Amino acid sequence: MDNTAVEAYPDTNDDGVQDSFGEGNVGDICVDGADTPEDLNPANGLRTSNDDTLDEDDEPKPLVSLEDVKPGDFGELTLSFHLCDNDGYVWLQGSNVAASENGLSEPESKDPDEGPGVELLDAIQTVWWYDEDGDNVIDEGTVEQEGETADVMIVLDRSGSMDPQGEPNKFQNAKDGAKSLVDALGPGAQVGLVSFSDQGTVDEPLGSARQDVKDSIDGLSAGGTTNIADAISDAQSELAGGSGDNQYMVVLSNGVQNTGGDARGNATAAKDAGIHIISIAYGSGADQNLMEDISSPDKVDDGTIDDADENAFVGEITDIDDVFDDIGDIIVQQTGEQVFRRGTLGSDLEALSTDDGIPLDGDLSTDYDEIGGIGNETDPELGERECFAASETHYIGFAWYLPVDHANEIQTDSVVFNLGFYTEQCRHNDGSGQSGTNLQISGKRGNGFAKVQENYNGDQTISGGARARFGGQNTWELAVGDAPGSSNFSQGEYSWTSGKTVDWMVSYDDSSDELSFTFDGNTISQTLSSEPSGRIAVQGKADEATVEIDDLSLSVDGGAPDSPVPDGVTATNDGTGREIRYLSIDPGFDGSQSFEYSGTTTVSLQGDFPGGDEDVAFDVVVE
């Protein structure tokens, strides 16, 4: 869909096509992801800069701007989200909705369907779905809520020829492709892994967690001979215990069967049992004749794999990922991607802006009524809602179209709005959310010190802060002031207990400019030289330790903000160096507000913790 792309994030060359995180000028997704509204400003962020994203005054447009819409027009938007530290419950939200008639044209004013409202809202038809493979389309064969189920066994060659000299990426590329297949499978699929060299091995039984399957794929090493027959038999045994409506065996080999039994005979037995075999002849040394023979029809058994063989593929090191994508499409056509909403744009925007928005489900193998869960997330009659796993990218698709039977009544109408996500970590929460959140406070996580990475005050300075560190004999453990530990600060003593979760609070009194720091019941204070204005961050520093910062809460001038505070950041290290992680939020401090920022901190020391003053530290810093 690159040829029809209008905008993307990140997009460094403004061609409307998304760039990859971690490549070129784009950093890690947890650093350069769009965490704040500022990120979506094309002038200083990574959003595409063009006429679709900037208005005539060069101000950023909302994420979706539907203007001058004609009957038959359509569009699609795929949103992705990535939880960087903790598993979390996730809601899809809408905000900054503006709908306008923009006056009435003469034909519009005479149209009998013209009414007092913005007709475009009810005329546009919409669909929302879990876009499992992030390909911007509802994969063919999708059914709502319940699709056919599938059992999938991935069978990978790990013989010595998979890792030959001179082809260092051969095995790794095959493993990466297999992992992409795991990610692409629809919600109704369960998966397992068999690998083979001298003999077959069931590395992950059918029904294993997908992350476990991917981890096992990563852990495979090459060596030995090629026993395809044994692996096919092992995979068939696993599938025999499955319950899917459809059963698949995806077999990749790069060589010739040179040990073991009859691969063709075992494949025939599997196919006779109703198993659909998809084969990949990988690399120049693969036996195309054998791989064609073991595959399921339709095919032409001529000893060479070509377009007539629907379930046999030839893969090279450079395109094996694409081959696995094609196989994923074959399987997903049976299991489908789950649609969770069909309606009109007007009803969608009402749902997205009610309470916390639409609660999303992190486990599509179980039923959950997302729309019924709005403001009622934990009702057991709605099904089982699960958290989304951290360190994985998840996709939501949104498509709209204007039917051709609408004409004059929508001529001058326009609708603009933003979309985004709200999350709460799984731990300490039940998924019931906080009523009335509206995307006004966003957080940005990253590696390093917040004041440096986020360029506080434009010169990497702070107005004040608080620190709790390991310390030691004859030195301080707690500090608060302009620059804790450096200038204009008060200090205190504290004895750490590894693994203990403690409460803390940093409070600022605008009337006296006093910043107070309470840590596990110990309070120290200091008058600041300048007023806090802008952002505030928490950060952890760990060397042979783990520093967890959770349960964050913010009160400004005695009241809670209009949206919940982004929660959770963890720094951990078990090796050389140290890890520093921060979470920076922008509550819009203007120098005239009192505030209280609180949470919990858990410090867990490892057996080889070096014990230096700064080997463990927890900070709150204010711009």
TORBANU-998989 format. One record per residue (C-alpha): residue number from 0; x, y negated, z negated; residue in one letter. Coordinates in steps of 0.2 Angstrom, whole numbers, plus 5000, padded with zeros to 4 digits. Each point is the difference from the previous one (the first is absolute). Layout:
BEGIN
(NUM, (X, Y, Z), a)
...
//
This chain:
BEGIN
(0, (5000, 5000, 5000), m)
(1, (5015, 4989, 5001), d)
(2, (4994, 4992, 5017), n)
(3, (4985, 4993, 4991), t)
(4, (5007, 4995, 4984), a)
(5, (4997, 4982, 4994), v)
(6, (5010, 5000, 4984), e)
(7, (5009, 5010, 4987), a)
(8, (5010, 5000, 4984), y)
(9, (5014, 5001, 5000), p)
(10, (5004, 4992, 5017), d)
(11, (5016, 4991, 5001), t)
(12, (5000, 4997, 5019), n)
(13, (4981, 4994, 5001), d)
(14, (4996, 5013, 5013), d)
(15, (4984, 5006, 4990), g)
(16, (5008, 5017, 4997), v)
(17, (5005, 5006, 4983), q)
(18, (5018, 5002, 4996), d)
(19, (5007, 5014, 4989), s)
(20, (5004, 4997, 4982), f)
(21, (5018, 5002, 4996), g)
(22, (5006, 4996, 5017), e)
(23, (5007, 4985, 5008), g)
(24, (4995, 4984, 4990), n)
(25, (4987, 5009, 4990), v)
(26, (5004, 5007, 4983), g)
(27, (4993, 5014, 4990), d)
(28, (4981, 5000, 4999), i)
(29, (5000, 4997, 4982), c)
(30, (5010, 4984, 5003), v)
(31, (4993, 4993, 5016), d)
(32, (4982, 5007, 4999), g)
(33, (4986, 4986, 5000), a)
(34, (4997, 4999, 4982), d)
(35, (4995, 4981, 4999), t)
(36, (4990, 4988, 5010), p)
(37, (5016, 4991, 5005), e)
(38, (5006, 5016, 5009), d)
(39, (4986, 4998, 5012), l)
(40, (5005, 4983, 5005), n)
(41, (5008, 5002, 5017), p)
(42, (5010, 4984, 4997), a)
(43, (5011, 5008, 4986), n)
(44, (4995, 5018, 5000), g)
(45, (5001, 5016, 5011), l)
(46, (4982, 4998, 5007), r)
(47, (4999, 4998, 5019), t)
(48, (5000, 4981, 5005), s)
(49, (4989, 4996, 5014), n)
(50, (4983, 4992, 5004), d)
(51, (4991, 5014, 4992), d)
(52, (5008, 4997, 4983), t)
(53, (5003, 4981, 5000), l)
(54, (4987, 4987, 5002), d)
(55, (5002, 4983, 5010), e)
(56, (5008, 4992, 4985), d)
(57, (5012, 5015, 4998), d)
(58, (4992, 5006, 4984), e)
(59, (4998, 5019, 4998), p)
(60, (4983, 5007, 5005), k)
(61, (4992, 5013, 4989), p)
(62, (5004, 5018, 5004), l)
(63, (4984, 5002, 5011), v)
(64, (4993, 4986, 5010), s)
(65, (4985, 5005, 5011), l)
(66, (4996, 4985, 5011), e)
(67, (4992, 4998, 5018), d)
(68, (4995, 5019, 4999), v)
(69, (4991, 5006, 5015), k)
(70, (4989, 5015, 5002), p)
(71, (5010, 5016, 5003), g)
(72, (5015, 4993, 4991), d)
(73, (5009, 5011, 4987), f)
(74, (5016, 5001, 4989), g)
(75, (5009, 5010, 4988), e)
(76, (5011, 4997, 4985), l)
(77, (5011, 5013, 4990), t)
(78, (5005, 4995, 4982), l)
(79, (5013, 5010, 4991), s)
(80, (5005, 4999, 4982), f)
(81, (5014, 5008, 4990), h)
(82, (5001, 5001, 4981), l)
(83, (5018, 4998, 4995), c)
(84, (5002, 5005, 4982), d)
(85, (4985, 5009, 4993), n)
(86, (4985, 5010, 5007), d)
(87, (4985, 4990, 5000), g)
(88, (4981, 4997, 5003), y)
(89, (4997, 4989, 5015), v)
(90, (4986, 4989, 5006), w)
(91, (4997, 4992, 5017), l)
(92, (4995, 4982, 4998), q)
(93, (4995, 4985, 5011), g)
(94, (5001, 4982, 4996), s)
(95, (5000, 4982, 5007), n)
(96, (4985, 5004, 5010), v)
(97, (4993, 4986, 5011), a)
(98, (4986, 5002, 5012), a)
(99, (4993, 4986, 5011), s)
(100, (4988, 4996, 5013), e)
(101, (5011, 4986, 5007), n)
(102, (4985, 4991, 5006), g)
(103, (4988, 5007, 5013), l)
(104, (5002, 5001, 5019), s)
(105, (4984, 4997, 5010), e)
(106, (4998, 5018, 5005), p)
(107, (5003, 5005, 4982), e)
(108, (4987, 4988, 4993), s)
(109, (4987, 5007, 5012), k)
(110, (5004, 5018, 4996), d)
(111, (4985, 5008, 4991), p)
(112, (5013, 5010, 4989), d)
(113, (5008, 4984, 4994), e)
(114, (4997, 4998, 4981), g)
(115, (5007, 4990, 4986), p)
(116, (5015, 5011, 4996), g)
(117, (5015, 5005, 5010), v)
(118, (4994, 5014, 5011), e)
(119, (5017, 5006, 5004), l)
(120, (5002, 5007, 4983), l)
(121, (4986, 5012, 5003), d)
(122, (5003, 5003, 5018), a)
(123, (5018, 5007, 4999), i)
(124, (5000, 5019, 4997), q)
(125, (5015, 5007, 4989), t)
(126, (5008, 5016, 4995), v)
(127, (5013, 5003, 4986), w)
(128, (5010, 5015, 4998), w)
(129, (5016, 5008, 4992), y)
(130, (5012, 5000, 5015), d)
(131, (5010, 5014, 4994), e)
(132, (5014, 4999, 5014), d)
(133, (4999, 4981, 5002), g)
(134, (4997, 5000, 5018), d)
(135, (4986, 4987, 5001), n)
(136, (4986, 5011, 5006), v)
(137, (4988, 5012, 4992), i)
(138, (5007, 5017, 5006), d)
(139, (4989, 5010, 5012), e)
(140, (4989, 5012, 4991), g)
(141, (4998, 4990, 4984), t)
(142, (4984, 5002, 4990), v)
(143, (4994, 4990, 4985), e)
(144, (5004, 5006, 4983), q)
(145, (5001, 5018, 5004), e)
(146, (5010, 5007, 5015), g)
(147, (5005, 5018, 5004), e)
(148, (5014, 5006, 4990), t)
(149, (5017, 5007, 5005), a)
(150, (5014, 5011, 4993), d)
(151, (5017, 4996, 5008), v)
(152, (5016, 5009, 4997), m)
(153, (5016, 4992, 5007), i)
(154, (5013, 5012, 5005), v)
(155, (5018, 4993, 5002), l)
(156, (5016, 5007, 5007), d)
(157, (5014, 4998, 4988), r)
(158, (5013, 5011, 5009), s)
(159, (5018, 4994, 5003), g)
(160, (4996, 4994, 5017), s)
(161, (4989, 4987, 4993), m)
(162, (5015, 4990, 4993), d)
(163, (5013, 5002, 5014), p)
(164, (5016, 4990, 5001), q)
(165, (4998, 4985, 5012), g)
(166, (4981, 4998, 4996), e)
(167, (5000, 4993, 4982), p)
(168, (4982, 4994, 5001), n)
(169, (4992, 5016, 5007), k)
(170, (4994, 5008, 4984), f)
(171, (4996, 4984, 4992), q)
(172, (4989, 4994, 5014), n)
(173, (4991, 5016, 5000), a)
(174, (4997, 4998, 4981), k)
(175, (4994, 4982, 5002), d)
(176, (4988, 5006, 5014), g)
(177, (4993, 5013, 4989), a)
(178, (4997, 4988, 4985), k)
(179, (4991, 4988, 5012), s)
(180, (4988, 5015, 5004), l)
(181, (4997, 5002, 4982), v)
(182, (4995, 4982, 4998), d)
(183, (4989, 5000, 5016), a)
(184, (4989, 5014, 4995), l)
(185, (4982, 4995, 4996), g)
(186, (4992, 5001, 4983), p)
(187, (4992, 5017, 5003), g)
(188, (5017, 5008, 5003), a)
(189, (5011, 5010, 4987), q)
(190, (5018, 5004, 5005), v)
(191, (5014, 5012, 4996), g)
(192, (5018, 5003, 5006), l)
(193, (5010, 5015, 5006), v)
(194, (5018, 4999, 5006), s)
(195, (5011, 5014, 5008), f)
(196, (5017, 5005, 5004), s)
(197, (5006, 5018, 4996), d)
(198, (4982, 5002, 4993), q)
(199, (4985, 4990, 4997), g)
(200, (4997, 4991, 4983), t)
(201, (4984, 4992, 4993), v)
(202, (5007, 4984, 4994), d)
(203, (4983, 4992, 4996), e)
(204, (4984, 5011, 4999), p)
(205, (4984, 4994, 5009), l)
(206, (4991, 4987, 4990), g)
(207, (5016, 4992, 4993), s)
(208, (5000, 4981, 4996), a)
(209, (5006, 4991, 5016), r)
(210, (5014, 4991, 4991), q)
(211, (5006, 5017, 4995), d)
(212, (5000, 5007, 5017), v)
(213, (5010, 4984, 5006), k)
(214, (5012, 5002, 4986), d)
(215, (5003, 5018, 5005), s)
(216, (5002, 4996, 5018), i)
(217, (5014, 4987, 4995), d)
(218, (5008, 5014, 4990), g)
(219, (5003, 5012, 5014), l)
(220, (5017, 5004, 5005), s)
(221, (5006, 5009, 5016), a)
(222, (5009, 5016, 5002), g)
(223, (4998, 5018, 5006), g)
(224, (4991, 5009, 5014), t)
(225, (4982, 4998, 5008), t)
(226, (4986, 5011, 4993), n)
(227, (4985, 4992, 5007), i)
(228, (4989, 5016, 4998), a)
(229, (5003, 5001, 4981), d)
(230, (4994, 4982, 4999), a)
(231, (4985, 5002, 5010), i)
(232, (4995, 5015, 4989), s)
(233, (5003, 4989, 4984), d)
(234, (4989, 4986, 5007), a)
(235, (4986, 5011, 5005), q)
(236, (5000, 5008, 4982), s)
(237, (4998, 4982, 4993), e)
(238, (4986, 4996, 5012), l)
(239, (4991, 5016, 4996), a)
(240, (4997, 4993, 4983), g)
(241, (4994, 4983, 5006), g)
(242, (4982, 4993, 5001), s)
(243, (5001, 4988, 5014), g)
(244, (4988, 5000, 5015), d)
(245, (5015, 4999, 5011), n)
(246, (5017, 5008, 4998), q)
(247, (5016, 4994, 5008), y)
(248, (5018, 5006, 5001), m)
(249, (5013, 4988, 5006), v)
(250, (5016, 5009, 5005), v)
(251, (5016, 4991, 5005), l)
(252, (5015, 5009, 5005), s)
(253, (5016, 4994, 5010), n)
(254, (5007, 5017, 5004), g)
(255, (4997, 5018, 5005), v)
(256, (4993, 5014, 4989), q)
(257, (5016, 5009, 4995), n)
(258, (4995, 5010, 4985), t)
(259, (4984, 5007, 4992), g)
(260, (4985, 5008, 5008), g)
(261, (4988, 4996, 5014), d)
(262, (4996, 4981, 5001), a)
(263, (4987, 5002, 5014), r)
(264, (4991, 5015, 4991), g)
(265, (4999, 4990, 4984), n)
(266, (4994, 4985, 5009), a)
(267, (4987, 5010, 5009), t)
(268, (4994, 5007, 4983), a)
(269, (4998, 4983, 4993), a)
(270, (4991, 4993, 5015), k)
(271, (4988, 5016, 4999), d)
(272, (4997, 4995, 4982), a)
(273, (4993, 4983, 5006), g)
(274, (5016, 4990, 4997), i)
(275, (5004, 4986, 5013), h)
(276, (5019, 5000, 5003), i)
(277, (5009, 4984, 5006), i)
(278, (5018, 5003, 5005), s)
(279, (5015, 4988, 5003), i)
(280, (5015, 5005, 5010), a)
(281, (5013, 4988, 4993), y)
(282, (5015, 4996, 5009), g)
(283, (5009, 5007, 5015), s)
(284, (5004, 5017, 4992), g)
(285, (4982, 5004, 4996), a)
(286, (4991, 5015, 5008), d)
(287, (4986, 4992, 5009), q)
(288, (4994, 5017, 5006), n)
(289, (4997, 5006, 4982), l)
(290, (4993, 4984, 4994), m)
(291, (4988, 4999, 5014), e)
(292, (4995, 5018, 4997), d)
(293, (4996, 4998, 4981), i)
(294, (4990, 4984, 5003), s)
(295, (4981, 5001, 5001), s)
(296, (4990, 4997, 5016), p)
(297, (4997, 4991, 5011), d)
(298, (5016, 5003, 5009), k)
(299, (5009, 5007, 5016), v)
(300, (5012, 5013, 4995), d)
(301, (5014, 4997, 5012), d)
(302, (5015, 4999, 4988), g)
(303, (5001, 4981, 5000), t)
(304, (4991, 4988, 4989), i)
(305, (4991, 4986, 5010), d)
(306, (4984, 4990, 5000), d)
(307, (4989, 5016, 5004), a)
(308, (5005, 5006, 4982), d)
(309, (4988, 4991, 4988), e)
(310, (5008, 5007, 4984), n)
(311, (5018, 5002, 5005), a)
(312, (5012, 4985, 5000), f)
(313, (5018, 4996, 5004), v)
(314, (5009, 4989, 4988), g)
(315, (5017, 4991, 5001), e)
(316, (5009, 4991, 4986), i)
(317, (4995, 4983, 5007), t)
(318, (4981, 5004, 5001), d)
(319, (4996, 5014, 4987), i)
(320, (4991, 4987, 4989), d)
(321, (4988, 4996, 5015), d)
(322, (4997, 5019, 5002), v)
(323, (4995, 5002, 4982), f)
(324, (4988, 4985, 5002), d)
(325, (4992, 5008, 5015), d)
(326, (4998, 5016, 4990), i)
(327, (4992, 4990, 4986), g)
(328, (4988, 4993, 5012), d)
(329, (4994, 5017, 5005), i)
(330, (4997, 5005, 4982), i)
(331, (4993, 4984, 4994), v)
(332, (4987, 5002, 5014), q)
(333, (4993, 5014, 4990), q)
(334, (5002, 4993, 4982), t)
(335, (4996, 4982, 5004), g)
(336, (5004, 4983, 4992), e)
(337, (4987, 4995, 4987), q)
(338, (4989, 4985, 5003), v)
(339, (4994, 4992, 4984), f)
(340, (4989, 4986, 5006), r)
(341, (4990, 4995, 5016), r)
(342, (4989, 4985, 5000), g)
(343, (5000, 4982, 5005), t)
(344, (5013, 4987, 4996), l)
(345, (4989, 4990, 4989), g)
(346, (4996, 5015, 4989), s)
(347, (5018, 5005, 5000), d)
(348, (5006, 4983, 4994), l)
(349, (4987, 5000, 4986), e)
(350, (5007, 5017, 4994), a)
(351, (5018, 4995, 5001), l)
(352, (4997, 4984, 4990), s)
(353, (4989, 5009, 4986), t)
(354, (5008, 5004, 4984), d)
(355, (5018, 5007, 5004), d)
(356, (4995, 5005, 5018), g)
(357, (4999, 5017, 5007), i)
(358, (5008, 5013, 4990), p)
(359, (5011, 5012, 5011), l)
(360, (5004, 5018, 4997), d)
(361, (5017, 5006, 4999), g)
(362, (4996, 5019, 5003), d)
(363, (4989, 5003, 5015), l)
(364, (4999, 5018, 4997), s)
(365, (4986, 4996, 4987), t)
(366, (4984, 4991, 5003), d)
(367, (4998, 4982, 4994), y)
(368, (4987, 4987, 5004), d)
(369, (5010, 4984, 5002), e)
(370, (4985, 4988, 5003), i)
(371, (4990, 5007, 4986), g)
(372, (5015, 4997, 4989), g)
(373, (5000, 4981, 5002), i)
(374, (4999, 4994, 4982), g)
(375, (4996, 5018, 4995), n)
(376, (5017, 5009, 5003), e)
(377, (5000, 5014, 4987), t)
(378, (4982, 5006, 5002), d)
(379, (5002, 5019, 5001), p)
(380, (4986, 5002, 5012), e)
(381, (5010, 4991, 5013), l)
(382, (5013, 5013, 5001), g)
(383, (5018, 5001, 4995), e)
(384, (5011, 4984, 5003), r)
(385, (5019, 5003, 4999), e)
(386, (5015, 4988, 4999), c)
(387, (5011, 4996, 5015), f)
(388, (5018, 5007, 4999), a)
(389, (5014, 4987, 4998), a)
(390, (5014, 5000, 5013), s)
(391, (4989, 5005, 5014), e)
(392, (4992, 4989, 5013), t)
(393, (4981, 5001, 5002), h)
(394, (4989, 4993, 5014), y)
(395, (4983, 4993, 5002), i)
(396, (4992, 4997, 5017), g)
(397, (4987, 4987, 5004), f)
(398, (4991, 4998, 5017), a)
(399, (4987, 4988, 5006), w)
(400, (4989, 4998, 5015), y)
(401, (4986, 4988, 5006), l)
(402, (4987, 5010, 5009), p)
(403, (4995, 4994, 5018), v)
(404, (4982, 4997, 4995), d)
(405, (5005, 4984, 4991), h)
(406, (5002, 4984, 5009), a)
(407, (4995, 4982, 4997), n)
(408, (4996, 5001, 4981), e)
(409, (5018, 5002, 4996), i)
(410, (5008, 4988, 5013), q)
(411, (5009, 4988, 4988), t)
(412, (5001, 5011, 4984), d)
(413, (5016, 5004, 4992), s)
(414, (5006, 5010, 4985), v)
(415, (5017, 5000, 4992), v)
(416, (5006, 5010, 4985), f)
(417, (5015, 5008, 4991), n)
(418, (5002, 5018, 4995), l)
(419, (5011, 5007, 4987), g)
(420, (5002, 5013, 4986), f)
(421, (4999, 5000, 4981), y)
(422, (5008, 5014, 4990), t)
(423, (5001, 5006, 4982), e)
(424, (5013, 5013, 4995), q)
(425, (4993, 5017, 4995), c)
(426, (5008, 5001, 4983), r)
(427, (4989, 4991, 4987), h)
(428, (4986, 4997, 5012), n)
(429, (4985, 5010, 5006), d)
(430, (4996, 4992, 5016), g)
(431, (4986, 4990, 4994), s)
(432, (5009, 4983, 5005), g)
(433, (4997, 4983, 4994), q)
(434, (4984, 4991, 5006), s)
(435, (5002, 4985, 5011), g)
(436, (5018, 5001, 5006), t)
(437, (5003, 4990, 5016), n)
(438, (5018, 5001, 5006), l)
(439, (5005, 4983, 4992), q)
(440, (5016, 5007, 4991), i)
(441, (5012, 5011, 5010), s)
(442, (5016, 5008, 4994), g)
(443, (5016, 5003, 5009), k)
(444, (5012, 5013, 4995), r)
(445, (5018, 5002, 5005), g)
(446, (5018, 5005, 4995), n)
(447, (5012, 4988, 4991), g)
(448, (4996, 4984, 4990), f)
(449, (4984, 4991, 5003), a)
(450, (5006, 4983, 5000), k)
(451, (5013, 5004, 5013), v)
(452, (4990, 5011, 5011), q)
(453, (4985, 4989, 5000), e)
(454, (5010, 4984, 4999), n)
(455, (4992, 4992, 4985), y)
(456, (4999, 4981, 5001), n)
(457, (5009, 5000, 5016), g)
(458, (5017, 5002, 4992), d)
(459, (4998, 5017, 4991), q)
(460, (4997, 4992, 4982), t)
(461, (4987, 5002, 4987), i)
(462, (4991, 4989, 4988), s)
(463, (5001, 5013, 4986), g)
(464, (4999, 5018, 4996), g)
(465, (5001, 5014, 4987), a)
(466, (5012, 5015, 4999), r)
(467, (5001, 5016, 4990), a)
(468, (5016, 5010, 5002), r)
(469, (5009, 5014, 4992), f)
(470, (5012, 4989, 4992), g)
(471, (5010, 5008, 4986), g)
(472, (5010, 4996, 4984), q)
(473, (5004, 4981, 4997), n)
(474, (4989, 4994, 5015), t)
(475, (4982, 4996, 5004), w)
(476, (4987, 5011, 5008), e)
(477, (4986, 4987, 5002), l)
(478, (5001, 4983, 5008), a)
(479, (4988, 4986, 5006), v)
(480, (5003, 4983, 5007), g)
(481, (5006, 4991, 5016), d)
(482, (5012, 5013, 5005), a)
(483, (5000, 5014, 4987), p)
(484, (5018, 5005, 4995), g)
(485, (5007, 4985, 5009), s)
(486, (4993, 4983, 4995), s)
(487, (4987, 4993, 4988), n)
(488, (4994, 5016, 4993), f)
(489, (4995, 5008, 4984), s)
(490, (5005, 5018, 4996), q)
(491, (4994, 5014, 4989), g)
(492, (5005, 5018, 4995), e)
(493, (4991, 5016, 5005), y)
(494, (5003, 5019, 4998), s)
(495, (4995, 5010, 5015), w)
(496, (4992, 5017, 5000), t)
(497, (5002, 5010, 5016), s)
(498, (4983, 5005, 5007), g)
(499, (4990, 4988, 4989), k)
(500, (4986, 4989, 5009), t)
(501, (5000, 4983, 4992), v)
(502, (4988, 4985, 5002), d)
(503, (5007, 4983, 5005), w)
(504, (4994, 4983, 5004), m)
(505, (5007, 4984, 5007), v)
(506, (4990, 4984, 4997), s)
(507, (5002, 4982, 5005), y)
(508, (4992, 4985, 4990), d)
(509, (4998, 4986, 5012), d)
(510, (4998, 4987, 4986), s)
(511, (5017, 5004, 4992), s)
(512, (5009, 5008, 5015), d)
(513, (5004, 5015, 4988), e)
(514, (5003, 5017, 5008), l)
(515, (4998, 5014, 4987), s)
(516, (5005, 5018, 5003), f)
(517, (4992, 5014, 4989), t)
(518, (5008, 5018, 5003), f)
(519, (4994, 5014, 4989), d)
(520, (4994, 4988, 4987), g)
(521, (5016, 4990, 5000), n)
(522, (4997, 4981, 5005), t)
(523, (5012, 4987, 5005), i)
(524, (4997, 4983, 5008), s)
(525, (5009, 4986, 5009), q)
(526, (4995, 4983, 5007), t)
(527, (5003, 4999, 5018), l)
(528, (5009, 4986, 5009), s)
(529, (4988, 5001, 5015), s)
(530, (4982, 5005, 5003), e)
(531, (4996, 5017, 5009), p)
(532, (4993, 4997, 5017), s)
(533, (4997, 5013, 5013), g)
(534, (5003, 5018, 4998), r)
(535, (5004, 5013, 4986), i)
(536, (5009, 5017, 5001), a)
(537, (5004, 5015, 4989), v)
(538, (5015, 5010, 5004), q)
(539, (5009, 5015, 4994), g)
(540, (5019, 5005, 5000), k)
(541, (5005, 5018, 4997), a)
(542, (5017, 5009, 5000), d)
(543, (4998, 5019, 4996), e)
(544, (4983, 4995, 4993), a)
(545, (4982, 4996, 5005), t)
(546, (4991, 4984, 4997), v)
(547, (4981, 5000, 5003), e)
(548, (4989, 4984, 4999), i)
(549, (4981, 5003, 5000), d)
(550, (4983, 4994, 4994), d)
(551, (5003, 4982, 5006), l)
(552, (4988, 4987, 4995), s)
(553, (4999, 4981, 5003), l)
(554, (4990, 4986, 4991), s)
(555, (5001, 4982, 5006), v)
(556, (4994, 4986, 4989), d)
(557, (4991, 5013, 4989), g)
(558, (4990, 5009, 5015), g)
(559, (5004, 5014, 5011), a)
(560, (5004, 4996, 5019), p)
(561, (4987, 5003, 5013), d)
(562, (5009, 5017, 5006), s)
(563, (5010, 5013, 4990), p)
(564, (5018, 4999, 4998), v)
(565, (5010, 5012, 5011), p)
(566, (5007, 5014, 4988), d)
(567, (5015, 5011, 4999), g)
(568, (5018, 5000, 5004), v)
(569, (5014, 5012, 4996), t)
(570, (5019, 5000, 5000), a)
(571, (5009, 5016, 4999), t)
(572, (5017, 5006, 5003), n)
(573, (5009, 5017, 4998), d)
(574, (5017, 4998, 5008), g)
(575, (5012, 4986, 5005), t)
(576, (4996, 4982, 4998), g)
(577, (4983, 4994, 4993), r)
(578, (4983, 4996, 5007), e)
(579, (4991, 4984, 4998), i)
(580, (4982, 4998, 5005), r)
(581, (4988, 4986, 4999), y)
(582, (4981, 4995, 5002), l)
(583, (4997, 4982, 5004), s)
(584, (4983, 4992, 5000), i)
(585, (4993, 4983, 5004), d)
(586, (4987, 4994, 4988), p)
(587, (5002, 4982, 5006), g)
(588, (5007, 4993, 4984), f)
(589, (5001, 4981, 5003), d)
(590, (5010, 4994, 4984), g)
(591, (4984, 4996, 4990), s)
(592, (4993, 5016, 4995), q)
(593, (5003, 5011, 4985), s)
(594, (5001, 5019, 5003), f)
(595, (5002, 5017, 4992), e)
(596, (5008, 5014, 5010), y)
(597, (5000, 5017, 4992), s)
(598, (5003, 5019, 5003), g)
(599, (5009, 5015, 4994), t)
(600, (5018, 5006, 5002), t)
(601, (5007, 5017, 4999), t)
(602, (5019, 5003, 5000), v)
(603, (5006, 5018, 5001), s)
(604, (5019, 5003, 4998), l)
(605, (5009, 5014, 5009), q)
(606, (5013, 5011, 4991), g)
(607, (5014, 4991, 5009), d)
(608, (4993, 4983, 4997), f)
(609, (5016, 4989, 4998), p)
(610, (4994, 4989, 4986), g)
(611, (5006, 4983, 5007), g)
(612, (4991, 4984, 4995), d)
(613, (4992, 4997, 5017), e)
(614, (4998, 5019, 5005), d)
(615, (4981, 4998, 4996), v)
(616, (4991, 4984, 5002), a)
(617, (4982, 4994, 5001), f)
(618, (4997, 4982, 5006), d)
(619, (4985, 4988, 5003), v)
(620, (5006, 4985, 5010), v)
(621, (4989, 4984, 5005), v)
(622, (5003, 4989, 5015), e)
//
